[in-house]
Amino acid sequence: MAAPQDDMFSLCVDPGKVSNCVEVRFIDKIKGKGLFAKKNIKKGDTIFIERPLVCSQFLWNALYKYKACEYCLRSLETAEENARRLTGIPGLNLPHPELCQVRPEAHQACTQCQVMYCSAECRQTAADQYHRALCLGPSHEATDHPINKLQDAWRSMHYPPETSSIMLMAKMVATVKQAQDKGRWQQLFSQFCSRAANEEEEIAHKLLGDKFKGQLALLQKLFTAALYDAHLNRWFTPEGFLSLFSLVGTNGQGIGTSSLSRWVHACDALELPGQQREQLDAFIDQLYKDIEKETGDFLNCEGSGLFLLQSSCNHSCIPNTEASFPDNNFLLHLSALSDISPGEEICISYLDCCQRDRSRHSRHKILRENYLFVCSCPKCVSQMDELDLTSDEEDEGEAEGETEGDEMEDEMTDV
């Protein structure tokens, strides 16, 4: 049974305004649902702001001491603390420290397991939704605790960079366990894209690697030992666990937060005399060079979440919207990259900017390997008959082109 249409907007900051702006429509059995504009949307407009049903920091990210609120993923380090850790320079001082938005005095820990939150509100909301079912209490450092064993197993199977987390599934279970209206939460989780059994196995293979069958069985056993609930018996069967695993792997939206990034944006907005502006810009440029040398590209507190309305957005290689997290927490802002007319489908891209600039064959290969579909966006359709190969892909592309060309006649689909 599907959740009511109004539920699709229930996690948005202003549900009434959003429901007047966009609507979710069923497209077909292959493509499923999509998000469409109900009114004119201008380039740069924020279409909606949405919080996730559940979210979780990546386990390796947390292990490497990227400190984030357990509930909203807000970075808990001040911008200066963040910069010192990422550069490896313990005595580094940032100019304009007053621009940092992190307030350590507001941070609170769970009194039982010491998990940290950015505020009393986040601590209480987490406890009310799922944390009471997941709290390890005084056993939070015990290696033989079932939840710790589950997390250790996940880390041993899924090295960084992570794309999903077993704890996202754990929070789904814990949320239903604690809910008074368990059926409604199960309906909400059922709104996310589901896959056929062979596709679910392929997704598990991509997430876990060549030995995924044995690993998946171990994860299921540990997951059941840590979290079993009779109301959710199906999620703990081999088939149900595989479906849950696939759901998270397919629908999880990456979330990145950074107190340092917010400080840099605040610095950019300062009105300064010319010489002071040059000095500040030079300091920030050098800061990022030092971070790249010491830490590389992994700058943010990172995790993933399940966003109900955003999950209705289909992929396009020429997206008209993009998702971002400008508030240094889990609030997803969907913003327009171009003017959007009433009735036009609202699309995001599963590819980054560099990937979108690659040939059609290369884009399709990435999408098929990671998301199991063939793109039929206008850009791909217009390039179907063009020779669109880069020199380093030419031989591979010609071989793939014969197969993909046949497939595309029958399978011009999207998620």
Backbone hydrogen bonds in HBPLUS format (Angstrom, degrees):
<---DONOR---> <-ACCEPTOR-->    atom                        ^
c    i                          cat <-CA-CA->   ^        H-A-AA   ^      H-
h    n   atom  resd res      DA  || num        DHA   H-A  angle D-A-AA Bond
n    s   type  num  typ     dist DA aas  dist angle  dist       angle   num
A0007-ASP N   A0004-PRO O   2.94 MM   3  5.47 139.5  2.11 111.9 122.8     1
A0008-MET N   A0005-GLN O   2.99 MM   3  5.57 146.2  2.10 114.1 123.1     2
A0009-PHE N   A0006-ASP O   3.09 MM   3  5.62 152.4  2.17 112.5 119.9     3
A0010-SER N   A0007-ASP O   3.09 MM   3  4.85 156.3  2.15  99.9 107.3     4
A0012-CYS N   A0009-PHE O   3.11 MM   3  5.52 166.9  2.13 117.4 120.7     5
A0051-ARG N   A0011-LEU O   3.07 MM  40  5.63 168.2  2.08 146.9 148.2     6
A0013-VAL N   A0049-ILE O   2.81 MM  36  5.63 153.7  1.88 157.3 161.1     7
A0018-VAL N   A0014-ASP O   3.08 MM   4  6.28 163.0  2.11 160.0 165.4     8
A0019-SER N   A0015-PRO O   2.92 MM   4  6.07 161.1  1.96 153.2 157.9     9
A0020-ASN N   A0016-GLY O   3.27 MM   4  6.46 134.5  2.49 138.2 148.8    10
A0021-CYS N   A0018-VAL O   2.92 MM   3  5.03 146.4  2.03 103.1 113.9    11
A0022-VAL N   A0018-VAL O   2.95 MM   4  6.16 156.7  2.01 166.3 170.6    12
A0038-LYS N   A0021-CYS O   2.75 MM  17  5.17 165.7  1.77 145.0 140.1    13
A0023-GLU N   A0036-PHE O   2.89 MM  13  5.40 150.0  1.98 149.9 159.0    14
A0036-PHE N   A0023-GLU O   2.88 MM  13  5.40 165.5  1.90 159.3 164.3    15
A0025-ARG N   A0034-GLY O   2.91 MM   9  5.47 163.5  1.94 158.0 163.3    16
A0034-GLY N   A0025-ARG O   2.79 MM   9  5.47 145.9  1.90 154.3 165.8    17
A0027-ILE N   A0032-GLY O   2.67 MM   5  5.52 163.9  1.69 148.7 154.3    18
A0032-GLY N   A0028-ASP O   2.70 MM   4  5.26 145.2  1.82 141.3 151.5    19
A0346-ILE N   A0035-LEU O   2.72 MM 311  5.45 174.6  1.72 151.9 153.7    20
A0037-ALA N   A0344-GLU O   3.00 MM 307  5.62 164.5  2.02 155.5 158.3    21
A0343-GLY N   A0037-ALA O   2.77 MM 306  5.29 175.2  1.77 141.1 142.0    22
A0041-ILE N   A0340-ILE O   2.88 MM 299  4.98 164.6  1.90 152.7 155.4    23
A0340-ILE N   A0041-ILE O   2.79 MM 299  4.98 165.3  1.81 151.6 155.4    24
A0045-ASP N   A0042-LYS O   2.96 MM   3  5.57 163.2  1.99 139.3 142.0    25
A0044-GLY N   A0336-ALA O   2.84 MM 292  5.09 163.1  1.87 130.5 136.2    26
A0336-ALA N   A0045-ASP O   2.88 MM 291  5.46 158.2  1.93 156.2 163.2    27
A0047-ILE N   A0334-LEU O   2.69 MM 287  5.59 145.7  1.81 157.9 169.7    28
A0334-LEU N   A0048-PHE O   2.99 MM 286  5.60 172.2  2.00 168.7 171.1    29
A0050-GLU N   A0332-LEU O   2.89 MM 282  5.19 156.0  1.95 143.0 150.1    30
A0332-LEU N   A0050-GLU O   2.83 MM 282  5.19 163.1  1.85 160.1 154.3    31
A0053-LEU N   A0306-LEU O   2.84 MM 253  5.73 160.1  1.88 175.8 169.0    32
A0306-LEU N   A0054-VAL O   3.05 MM 252  5.86 156.4  2.11 166.1 171.2    33
A0056-SER N   A0304-SER O   2.94 MM 248  5.75 154.1  2.01 159.4 167.1    34
A0304-SER N   A0056-SER O   3.00 MM 248  5.75 151.4  2.09 153.8 158.2    35
A0058-PHE N   A0302-GLU O   2.90 MM 244  6.05 171.5  1.91 136.9 139.1    36
A0062-ALA N   A0058-PHE O   3.07 MM   4  6.41 153.4  2.15 149.5 156.0    37
A0063-LEU N   A0059-LEU O   2.99 MM   4  6.17 154.8  2.05 143.0 150.4    38
A0064-TYR N   A0060-TRP O   2.95 MM   4  6.16 145.3  2.07 148.6 156.6    39
A0066-TYR N   A0061-ASN O   3.20 MM   5  5.75 155.8  2.26 154.7 156.3    40
A0065-LYS N   A0062-ALA O   2.97 MM   3  5.20 149.2  2.07 114.1 115.3    41
A0076-LEU N   A0067-LYS O   2.92 MM   9  5.40 169.8  1.93 130.5 132.6    42
A0069-CYS N   A0074-ARG O   2.80 MM   5  5.14 153.3  1.87 140.0 148.4    43
A0073-LEU N   A0069-CYS O   2.93 MM   4  4.52 142.1  2.08 129.0 133.2    44
A0070-GLU N   A0116-MET O   3.03 MM  46  6.14 165.8  2.05 158.4 161.7    45
A0330-PHE N   A0072-CYS O   2.85 MM 258  5.15 113.7  2.29 140.5 156.5    46
A0082-ASN N   A0078-THR O   2.82 MM   4  6.01 162.5  1.85 157.5 163.0    47
A0083-ALA N   A0079-ALA O   2.90 MM   4  6.07 157.5  1.95 143.3 149.2    48
A0084-ARG N   A0080-GLU O   2.92 MM   4  6.12 157.3  1.97 149.8 155.9    49
A0085-ARG N   A0081-GLU O   3.06 MM   4  6.27 160.6  2.10 149.0 153.4    50
A0086-LEU N   A0082-ASN O   3.00 MM   4  6.18 166.5  2.02 152.8 156.9    51
A0087-THR N   A0083-ALA O   2.96 MM   4  5.94 149.3  2.06 145.0 152.1    52
A0088-GLY N   A0084-ARG O   2.92 MM   4  5.65 132.8  2.15 134.8 146.3    53
A0092-LEU N   A0089-ILE O   3.21 MM   3  5.60 166.2  2.23 122.2 122.3    54
A0099-LEU N   A0096-HIS O   3.08 MM   3  5.87 170.7  2.09 123.8 126.7    55
A0100-CYS N   A0097-PRO O   3.13 MM   3  5.70 167.2  2.15 116.9 121.0    56
A0106-ALA N   A0103-ARG O   2.94 MM   3  5.72 161.7  1.97 125.3 130.9    57
A0107-HIS N   A0104-PRO O   3.06 MM   3  5.28 155.0  2.12 108.5 116.2    58
A0108-GLN N   A0117-TYR O   3.00 MM   9  5.25 154.3  2.06 133.4 141.7    59
A0117-TYR N   A0108-GLN O   2.70 MM   9  5.25 148.1  1.80 158.7 169.9    60
A0110-CYS N   A0115-VAL O   2.78 MM   5  5.30 154.2  1.85 149.4 158.0    61
A0114-GLN N   A0110-CYS O   2.89 MM   4  4.69 143.2  2.03 132.5 138.7    62
A0123-ARG N   A0119-SER O   3.14 MM   4  6.40 161.8  2.17 146.6 151.8    63
A0124-GLN N   A0120-ALA O   2.96 MM   4  6.13 162.0  1.99 150.9 155.1    64
A0125-THR N   A0121-GLU O   2.89 MM   4  6.05 162.8  1.92 151.8 157.1    65
A0126-ALA N   A0122-CYS O   2.94 MM   4  6.01 164.4  1.96 149.7 153.8    66
A0127-ALA N   A0123-ARG O   3.07 MM   4  6.22 158.5  2.12 142.3 148.5    67
A0128-ASP N   A0124-GLN O   2.90 MM   4  6.12 156.0  1.96 149.1 155.5    68
A0129-GLN N   A0125-THR O   2.96 MM   4  6.12 143.8  2.09 144.8 154.4    69
A0130-TYR N   A0126-ALA O   2.89 MM   4  5.82 165.0  1.91 156.4 159.8    70
A0131-HIS N   A0126-ALA O   2.79 MM   5  5.41 172.2  1.79 141.1 140.1    71
A0133-ALA N   A0130-TYR O   3.09 MM   3  5.77 138.0  2.28 117.2 126.9    72
A0134-LEU N   A0131-HIS O   2.99 MM   3  4.92 137.5  2.17  97.0 109.7    73
A0135-CYS N   A0131-HIS O   2.71 MM   4  5.57 131.7  1.95 157.9 166.2    74
A0139-SER N   A0136-LEU O   2.99 MM   3  5.28 146.5  2.11 136.8 134.6    75
A0140-HIS N   A0137-GLY O   3.27 MM   3  5.86 143.4  2.41 126.2 125.0    76
A0142-ALA N   A0139-SER O   2.97 MM   3  5.01 160.7  2.01 109.2 115.5    77
A0145-HIS N   A0142-ALA O   3.22 MM   3  5.59 168.9  2.23 113.3 116.0    78
A0148-ASN N   A0145-HIS O   3.02 MM   3  5.27 113.5  2.48 105.8 121.9    79
A0149-LYS N   A0145-HIS O   2.87 MM   4  6.11 157.3  1.92 161.0 168.7    80
A0150-LEU N   A0146-PRO O   2.98 MM   4  6.17 149.1  2.08 140.1 148.3    81
A0151-GLN N   A0147-ILE O   2.96 MM   4  6.25 158.0  2.01 148.7 154.1    82
A0152-ASP N   A0148-ASN O   2.89 MM   4  6.07 161.5  1.92 150.2 155.4    83
A0153-ALA N   A0149-LYS O   3.00 MM   4  6.12 155.3  2.06 143.0 149.5    84
A0154-TRP N   A0150-LEU O   3.04 MM   4  6.30 155.6  2.10 145.9 152.4    85
A0155-ARG N   A0151-GLN O   3.01 MM   4  6.31 164.3  2.04 153.5 156.9    86
A0156-SER N   A0152-ASP O   3.04 MM   4  6.25 151.7  2.12 144.5 152.3    87
A0157-MET N   A0153-ALA O   3.14 MM   4  6.35 127.3  2.44 139.1 152.1    88
A0157-MET N   A0154-TRP O   3.04 MM   3  5.16 139.4  2.22 100.2 112.0    89
A0158-HIS N   A0154-TRP O   2.85 MM   4  5.88 139.5  2.01 154.3 166.0    90
A0168-LEU N   A0165-SER O   3.10 MM   3  5.52 155.0  2.17 108.7 115.8    91
A0170-ALA N   A0166-ILE O   3.06 MM   4  6.42 151.4  2.14 140.4 149.2    92
A0171-LYS N   A0167-MET O   2.95 MM   4  6.03 152.2  2.02 137.4 143.2    93
A0172-MET N   A0168-LEU O   3.15 MM   4  6.42 141.8  2.30 135.9 146.0    94
A0172-MET N   A0169-MET O   3.14 MM   3  5.05 121.8  2.50  92.1 106.9    95
A0173-VAL N   A0169-MET O   3.09 MM   4  6.43 162.0  2.12 154.0 157.1    96
A0174-ALA N   A0170-ALA O   2.89 MM   4  6.13 167.4  1.91 151.0 155.0    97
A0175-THR N   A0171-LYS O   2.87 MM   4  5.85 151.3  1.95 139.2 146.5    98
A0176-VAL N   A0172-MET O   3.20 MM   4  6.48 161.5  2.24 149.4 152.8    99
A0177-LYS N   A0173-VAL O   2.88 MM   4  6.13 161.7  1.92 154.8 160.9   100
A0178-GLN N   A0174-ALA O   3.03 MM   4  6.21 156.0  2.09 147.8 152.1   101
A0179-ALA N   A0175-THR O   3.05 MM   4  6.02 131.3  2.29 139.0 152.0   102
A0179-ALA N   A0176-VAL O   3.26 MM   3  5.06 132.8  2.49  93.2 105.9   103
A0186-GLN N   A0182-LYS O   3.03 MM   4  6.28 158.6  2.08 151.7 158.1   104
A0187-GLN N   A0183-GLY O   2.92 MM   4  6.15 149.1  2.02 145.2 153.8   105
A0188-LEU N   A0184-ARG O   2.93 MM   4  6.23 152.1  2.01 146.8 154.5   106
A0189-PHE N   A0185-TRP O   3.00 MM   4  6.29 162.8  2.03 152.5 156.0   107
A0190-SER N   A0186-GLN O   2.99 MM   4  6.12 136.7  2.18 135.8 148.0   108
A0191-GLN N   A0188-LEU O   3.16 MM   3  5.48 160.2  2.20 107.7 113.9   109
A0192-PHE N   A0189-PHE O   3.43 MM   3  6.13 170.2  2.44 115.6 118.2   110
A0199-GLU N   A0196-ALA O   3.01 MM   3  5.27 120.5  2.37 103.5 118.7   111
A0200-GLU N   A0196-ALA O   2.89 MM   4  6.19 152.5  1.96 155.3 164.5   112
A0201-GLU N   A0197-ALA O   3.07 MM   4  6.36 153.4  2.15 148.0 154.0   113
A0202-GLU N   A0198-ASN O   3.14 MM   4  6.34 148.1  2.25 135.5 144.1   114
A0203-ILE N   A0199-GLU O   2.91 MM   4  6.21 152.9  1.98 150.1 157.0   115
A0204-ALA N   A0200-GLU O   3.02 MM   4  6.26 162.6  2.05 147.6 152.0   116
A0205-HIS N   A0201-GLU O   2.91 MM   4  6.11 151.6  1.99 142.5 150.8   117
A0206-LYS N   A0202-GLU O   2.98 MM   4  6.28 153.1  2.06 145.0 151.4   118
A0207-LEU N   A0203-ILE O   2.99 MM   4  6.28 154.5  2.05 151.2 158.2   119
A0208-LEU N   A0204-ALA O   2.93 MM   4  5.99 154.3  1.99 151.7 158.1   120
A0209-GLY N   A0205-HIS O   2.73 MM   4  5.19 147.0  1.83 142.6 147.9   121
A0212-PHE N   A0209-GLY O   3.16 MM   3  5.52 135.8  2.37 129.0 126.7   122
A0215-GLN N   A0211-LYS O   3.22 MM   4  6.37 164.2  2.24 153.5 157.9   123
A0216-LEU N   A0212-PHE O   2.67 MM   4  5.66 158.1  1.72 150.6 156.1   124
A0217-ALA N   A0213-LYS O   3.14 MM   4  6.34 156.0  2.20 143.8 149.5   125
A0218-LEU N   A0214-GLY O   3.11 MM   4  6.36 155.6  2.17 144.1 150.4   126
A0219-LEU N   A0215-GLN O   2.85 MM   4  6.14 162.5  1.88 154.5 159.3   127
A0220-GLN N   A0216-LEU O   2.89 MM   4  6.08 157.9  1.94 147.4 153.5   128
A0221-LYS N   A0217-ALA O   3.03 MM   4  6.24 156.9  2.08 144.9 150.8   129
A0222-LEU N   A0218-LEU O   2.96 MM   4  6.23 165.3  1.99 156.2 159.4   130
A0223-PHE N   A0219-LEU O   2.76 MM   4  5.81 159.4  1.80 151.4 158.1   131
A0224-THR N   A0220-GLN O   2.91 MM   4  6.01 156.3  1.97 146.1 151.8   132
A0225-ALA N   A0221-LYS O   3.01 MM   4  6.23 159.4  2.06 145.0 150.9   133
A0226-ALA N   A0222-LEU O   2.99 MM   4  6.13 147.2  2.10 144.7 153.1   134
A0227-LEU N   A0223-PHE O   2.97 MM   4  5.94 147.1  2.08 145.1 153.3   135
A0228-TYR N   A0224-THR O   3.06 MM   4  4.78 150.7  2.14 137.4 135.0   136
A0232-LEU N   A0229-ASP O   3.01 MM   3  5.50 150.6  2.10 113.0 121.8   137
A0233-ASN N   A0230-ALA O   3.34 MM   3  4.99 147.9  2.45 112.9 106.9   138
A0235-TRP N   A0232-LEU O   2.92 MM   3  5.61 132.8  2.15 120.8 132.2   139
A0236-PHE N   A0233-ASN O   3.03 MM   3  5.50 153.4  2.10 112.0 120.3   140
A0237-THR N   A0234-ARG O   3.20 MM   3  5.40 163.5  2.23 108.3 113.3   141
A0241-PHE N   A0237-THR O   2.77 MM   4  5.81 165.7  1.79 161.0 164.5   142
A0242-LEU N   A0238-PRO O   3.11 MM   4  6.16 154.9  2.17 137.7 144.5   143
A0243-SER N   A0239-GLU O   3.04 MM   4  6.30 152.7  2.11 144.0 151.4   144
A0244-LEU N   A0240-GLY O   2.92 MM   4  6.18 157.6  1.97 148.9 154.9   145
A0245-PHE N   A0241-PHE O   2.84 MM   4  6.01 158.8  1.89 149.5 155.6   146
A0246-SER N   A0242-LEU O   2.89 MM   4  6.06 155.2  1.95 144.6 151.4   147
A0247-LEU N   A0243-SER O   2.83 MM   4  6.03 154.6  1.89 146.8 154.1   148
A0248-VAL N   A0244-LEU O   3.10 MM   4  6.34 164.1  2.12 151.4 153.8   149
A0249-GLY N   A0245-PHE O   2.99 MM   4  6.17 160.0  2.03 145.4 151.7   150
A0250-THR N   A0246-SER O   2.83 MM   4  5.89 146.7  1.94 150.0 157.8   151
A0251-ASN N   A0247-LEU O   2.91 MM   4  5.84 161.8  1.94 149.2 154.4   152
A0252-GLY N   A0248-VAL O   2.96 MM   4  5.20 142.9  2.10 134.9 139.9   153
A0253-GLN N   A0305-GLY O   2.84 MM  52  5.29 172.4  1.85 157.3 157.8   154
A0305-GLY N   A0253-GLN O   2.95 MM  52  5.29 146.4  2.07 133.9 143.4   155
A0255-ILE N   A0303-GLY O   2.81 MM  48  5.15 159.8  1.85 136.6 134.4   156
A0303-GLY N   A0255-ILE O   2.94 MM  48  5.15 149.9  2.03 147.9 153.7   157
A0257-THR N   A0301-CYS O   2.91 MM  44  5.21 159.1  1.95 147.6 154.7   158
A0301-CYS N   A0257-THR O   2.91 MM  44  5.21 160.9  1.95 164.3 162.2   159
A0262-ARG N   A0258-SER O   3.25 MM   4  6.48 157.7  2.30 139.5 144.9   160
A0263-TRP N   A0259-SER O   3.03 MM   4  6.25 149.3  2.12 141.2 149.5   161
A0264-VAL N   A0260-LEU O   2.92 MM   4  6.23 154.0  1.99 150.6 157.7   162
A0265-HIS N   A0261-SER O   2.97 MM   4  6.28 160.8  2.01 152.0 156.6   163
A0266-ALA N   A0262-ARG O   3.01 MM   4  6.21 153.2  2.09 142.4 149.8   164
A0267-CYS N   A0263-TRP O   2.89 MM   4  6.17 148.7  1.99 145.3 154.2   165
A0268-ASP N   A0264-VAL O   2.92 MM   4  6.22 152.0  1.99 149.2 156.9   166
A0269-ALA N   A0265-HIS O   3.21 MM   4  6.48 135.8  2.41 138.6 149.2   167
A0269-ALA N   A0266-ALA O   3.21 MM   3  5.20 131.5  2.46  93.2 105.8   168
A0270-LEU N   A0267-CYS O   3.09 MM   3  5.30 156.1  2.15 106.0 113.5   169
A0277-ARG N   A0273-PRO O   2.92 MM   4  6.11 158.4  1.97 161.9 169.1   170
A0278-GLU N   A0274-GLY O   3.01 MM   4  6.26 157.6  2.06 149.4 155.2   171
A0279-GLN N   A0275-GLN O   2.99 MM   4  6.22 157.4  2.04 147.4 153.4   172
A0280-LEU N   A0276-GLN O   2.93 MM   4  6.12 161.0  1.97 149.2 154.1   173
A0281-ASP N   A0277-ARG O   2.93 MM   4  6.07 165.2  1.95 151.4 155.7   174
A0282-ALA N   A0278-GLU O   2.93 MM   4  6.04 155.0  1.99 144.2 151.4   175
A0283-PHE N   A0279-GLN O   2.94 MM   4  6.15 150.9  2.03 143.2 151.2   176
A0284-ILE N   A0280-LEU O   2.98 MM   4  6.28 161.0  2.02 152.3 156.6   177
A0285-ASP N   A0281-ASP O   2.92 MM   4  6.13 158.6  1.96 148.2 154.4   178
A0286-GLN N   A0282-ALA O   3.03 MM   4  6.19 161.4  2.06 146.9 151.3   179
A0287-LEU N   A0283-PHE O   2.87 MM   4  6.07 148.8  1.97 144.2 153.9   180
A0288-TYR N   A0284-ILE O   3.05 MM   4  6.34 159.6  2.09 152.9 155.6   181
A0289-LYS N   A0285-ASP O   3.13 MM   4  6.40 146.0  2.25 140.4 150.1   182
A0290-ASP N   A0286-GLN O   2.90 MM   4  6.18 156.1  1.95 151.4 157.2   183
A0291-ILE N   A0287-LEU O   2.95 MM   4  6.25 152.1  2.03 146.5 154.8   184
A0292-GLU N   A0288-TYR O   2.91 MM   4  6.04 161.4  1.95 143.6 148.6   185
A0293-LYS N   A0289-LYS O   3.03 MM   4  6.22 154.0  2.10 144.1 150.9   186
A0294-GLU N   A0290-ASP O   3.04 MM   4  6.20 151.2  2.12 143.0 150.4   187
A0295-THR N   A0291-ILE O   2.64 MM   4  5.45 168.0  1.66 159.3 163.8   188
A0296-GLY N   A0291-ILE O   3.25 MM   5  6.53 146.9  2.36 134.3 139.1   189
A0299-LEU N   A0297-ASP O   3.01 MM   2  5.80 120.6  2.37 113.3  96.8   190
A0311-SER N   A0307-PHE O   3.04 MM   4  5.81 141.4  2.20 137.0 145.5   191
A0312-SER N   A0309-LEU O   2.95 MM   3  5.53 160.1  1.99 116.4 122.9   192
A0313-CYS N   A0310-GLN O   3.03 MM   3  5.58 164.5  2.06 116.6 121.6   193
A0348-ILE N   A0314-ASN O   3.03 MM  34  6.30 154.6  2.10 157.8 164.4   194
A0316-SER N   A0348-ILE O   2.81 MM  32  6.03 130.6  2.06 149.9 163.2   195
A0337-LEU N   A0320-ASN O   2.69 MM  17  4.91 166.9  1.71 123.0 127.5   196
A0321-THR N   A0347-CYS O   3.14 MM  26  6.03 129.0  2.41 169.5 174.7   197
A0322-GLU N   A0335-SER O   2.95 MM  13  5.55 145.0  2.07 148.6 159.7   198
A0335-SER N   A0322-GLU O   2.98 MM  13  5.55 167.6  2.00 160.1 159.0   199
A0324-SER N   A0333-HIS O   3.00 MM   9  5.32 142.4  2.15 139.8 151.4   200
A0333-HIS N   A0324-SER O   2.90 MM   9  5.32 174.9  1.90 158.8 160.4   201
A0344-GLU N   A0341-SER O   3.02 MM   3  5.50 161.0  2.06 136.8 139.2   202
A0356-ARG N   A0352-ASP O   2.97 MM   4  6.24 152.6  2.04 156.2 164.6   203
A0357-ASP N   A0354-CYS O   3.22 MM   3  5.32 138.7  2.40  98.0 109.1   204
A0358-ARG N   A0355-GLN O   3.14 MM   3  5.37 160.7  2.18 107.2 113.2   205
A0363-ARG N   A0359-SER O   2.89 MM   4  6.18 161.7  1.92 154.6 159.8   206
A0364-HIS N   A0360-ARG O   2.85 MM   4  6.03 164.2  1.88 153.3 157.7   207
A0365-LYS N   A0361-HIS O   2.98 MM   4  6.14 149.8  2.07 141.8 150.2   208
A0366-ILE N   A0362-SER O   3.13 MM   4  6.40 159.8  2.18 149.3 153.4   209
A0367-LEU N   A0363-ARG O   2.96 MM   4  6.22 165.0  1.98 154.5 158.7   210
A0368-ARG N   A0364-HIS O   2.84 MM   4  5.91 161.1  1.87 149.8 154.9   211
A0369-GLU N   A0365-LYS O   3.00 MM   4  6.04 160.2  2.04 145.6 151.2   212
A0370-ASN N   A0366-ILE O   2.99 MM   4  6.02 152.7  2.07 146.0 153.2   213
A0371-TYR N   A0367-LEU O   2.71 MM   4  5.15 149.2  1.80 134.8 144.6   214
A0372-LEU N   A0367-LEU O   2.96 MM   5  6.32 109.5  2.47 140.6 149.6   215
A0372-LEU N   A0368-ARG O   3.18 MM   4  4.18 136.6  2.38 101.7 108.6   216
A0380-CYS N   A0377-CYS O   3.04 MM   3  5.41 117.3  2.45 108.5 123.0   217
A0381-VAL N   A0377-CYS O   2.99 MM   4  6.23 163.7  2.01 161.5 166.9   218
A0382-SER N   A0378-PRO O   2.95 MM   4  6.02 162.8  1.98 147.9 152.3   219
A0383-GLN N   A0379-LYS O   3.24 MM   4  6.33 131.5  2.49 134.2 145.7   220
A0383-GLN N   A0380-CYS O   3.22 MM   3  5.15 133.8  2.44  93.5 105.9   221
A0384-MET N   A0381-VAL O   3.28 MM   3  5.28 164.3  2.30 104.3 108.9   222
A0386-GLU N   A0383-GLN O   3.12 MM   3  5.02 158.5  2.17 103.4 110.0   223
A0393-GLU N   A0390-THR O   2.96 MM   3  5.34 156.6  2.02 114.0 121.7   224
A0397-GLY N   A0393-GLU O   2.53 MM   4  5.42 159.6  1.57 167.0 174.6   225
A0398-GLU N   A0394-GLU O   2.98 MM   4  6.12 157.0  2.04 151.1 154.8   226
A0399-ALA N   A0395-ASP O   3.38 MM   4  6.64 161.3  2.42 144.5 148.7   227
A0400-GLU N   A0396-GLU O   2.94 MM   4  6.21 159.8  1.98 150.6 156.8   228
A0401-GLY N   A0397-GLY O   2.63 MM   4  5.65 149.7  1.72 146.6 156.4   229
A0402-GLU N   A0398-GLU O   3.37 MM   4  6.59 148.4  2.48 143.9 147.2   230
A0404-GLU N   A0400-GLU O   2.72 MM   4  5.90 177.8  1.72 168.9 169.7   231
A0405-GLY N   A0401-GLY O   2.77 MM   4  5.54 154.1  1.84 139.9 147.4   232
A0406-ASP N   A0402-GLU O   3.40 MM   4  6.51 158.1  2.45 135.3 139.7   233
A0407-GLU N   A0403-THR O   2.99 MM   4  6.27 159.1  2.03 148.5 155.1   234
A0408-MET N   A0404-GLU O   2.77 MM   4  5.88 157.0  1.83 152.5 158.1   235
A0410-ASP N   A0407-GLU O   3.03 MM   3  5.55 130.3  2.29 109.3 121.1   236
A0411-GLU N   A0407-GLU O   2.69 MM   4  5.60 131.1  1.92 146.9 162.5   237
A0413-THR N   A0411-GLU O   2.87 MM   2  5.41 124.4  2.18 110.2  93.5   238
